[in-house]
Amino acid sequence: MSELVPPALPHVVRLHAYTPGLQPAEPGWVKLNTNECPYPPSPRVVEAIRREVGEDGASLRLYPNPTSARLRAAVAELHGEGLQAGNVCIGNGSDDILNLLVRAFVGPAAADPEPGGGRPAAGAAAAAGFTLPSYSLYPVLVEIQQGRCQTIPFERSMRLPVDRIARSDARAFFLTSPNAPTGVAFSNAELERVLAGFRGLLVVDEAYAPFANEHAIPLLARHPNLVVVRTFSKAYALAGIRVGYALANPAIIDLLDRVRDSYNVNRLSQAAALAALSDQSYYDAIISRVKATRDRFVADCTQRRGWFTYPSAANFIFTEPRDSRGNTGPAVALSAFEFLRARKVLVRHFPSHALTAPFLRLSVGTDAEMRVLSESLDAWQSAPVPDV
Ligand SMILES: *Cc1c(COP(=O)(O)O)cnc(C)c1O
């Protein structure tokens, strides 16, 4: 069969696709591997979807609003800070927004003009930058556009390498804050120091900002090269609905609209997201609950177990398991991961980077789910360690 398929472009053939966390088909799992919200969305969301479908689904014959216009206005109003609908672009998940940013700003290195307007110099400007570790979708999107990746590594402290990012010549730099998979947040003071030097587009991916104490939206007014990206998937309990957005200068929003699918957000998703925004007090309550559970579980890891754990400003915890002999490392983390999986507790292990391989990322679930997780980790810790 495959010899009948015409040859694809070489960079697509070479592409390493993004690996999403497992979504088990069968029930019975304690699912703490993709940072979904453990609580259902606002009841207004279900009502709004029912209303949008109506008795006979007649509205589904019609295309959705192409710009998600009401949602843009509602998002601008939610954040205040002088933002208008013209500062907002809605995406089919924030992954769509990240893809649009790469499409608009990142391309083959040869397309980078020299400062003087001449031919590109050898080793021309890197096209897209990001830290390592961070969200592993960025390099995939960059490779699809045949851009070049410039990576700036963290040290184990996970302190932001401010000066290196400020000096980067990337066209666009993608910074996750709070970071994934560590949960470590970067302050606006640090972002301001990056913005004081960096001349490209700074994209701050704030998927987890509703769980943090600070966010970068107040910086938008002073920095026309800043984009803040948000999602309904985590804090709004709507990962299945696929809505995210960019906040930026209207000139940047205009560029994203040019490269966007004309109907990128479907009717039901627009209605669901609008309804969610109308029920902030519901979400304030579940976000507080997730944060309280998180802080208790961080204490469980650090104080009761003595495990090194990064301070989390997100809805997940990045911790370094220690076995009964006091050992840590990639094999120890893998052993804990597999032990949990055998008990139908699903968490995430990132073996491909030296700074992440000794750790597990635990999404914050309900208190009952975290109790199961804690008891399973106790059982792992008291299980005999096999000699290697
Ligand atoms: C979950 C996540 C996203 C993806 O969000 P969607 O809106 O579901 O596409 C984007 N960035 C980071 C860092 C994430 O963890």
The ligand as an SDF file (V2000), in Angstrom:
LIG
                    3D

 15 15  0  0  0  0  0  0  0  0999 V2000
   -2.0280   22.0640   27.9810 C   0  0  0  0  0  0  0  0  0  0  0  0
   -1.0940   23.0800   27.3980 C   0  0  0  0  0  0  0  0  0  0  0  0
   -1.4000   23.7630   26.2390 C   0  0  0  0  0  0  0  0  0  0  0  0
   -2.4890   23.2610   25.3200 C   0  0  0  0  0  0  0  0  0  0  0  0
   -3.6520   23.7520   25.5540 O   0  0  0  0  0  0  0  0  0  0  0  0
   -4.8780   23.4940   24.5780 P   0  0  0  0  0  0  0  0  0  0  0  0
   -5.5920   24.7800   24.7440 O   0  0  0  0  0  0  0  0  0  0  0  0
   -5.5920   22.3250   25.1350 O   0  0  0  0  0  0  0  0  0  0  0  0
   -4.4000   23.2970   23.1800 O   0  0  0  0  0  0  0  0  0  0  0  0
   -0.5800   24.7820   25.7990 C   0  0  0  0  0  0  0  0  0  0  0  0
    0.5550   25.0660   26.4630 N   0  0  0  0  0  0  0  0  0  0  0  0
    0.9260   24.3960   27.5600 C   0  0  0  0  0  0  0  0  0  0  0  0
    2.1900   24.7340   28.2350 C   0  0  0  0  0  0  0  0  0  0  0  0
    0.1050   23.3690   28.0480 C   0  0  0  0  0  0  0  0  0  0  0  0
    0.5000   22.6610   29.0930 O   0  0  0  0  0  0  0  0  0  0  0  0
  1  2  1  0
  2  3  1  0
  2 14  2  0
  3  4  1  0
  3 10  2  0
  4  5  1  0
  5  6  1  0
  6  7  2  0
  6  8  1  0
  6  9  1  0
 10 11  1  0
 11 12  2  0
 12 13  1  0
 12 14  1  0
 14 15  1  0
M  END
$$$$
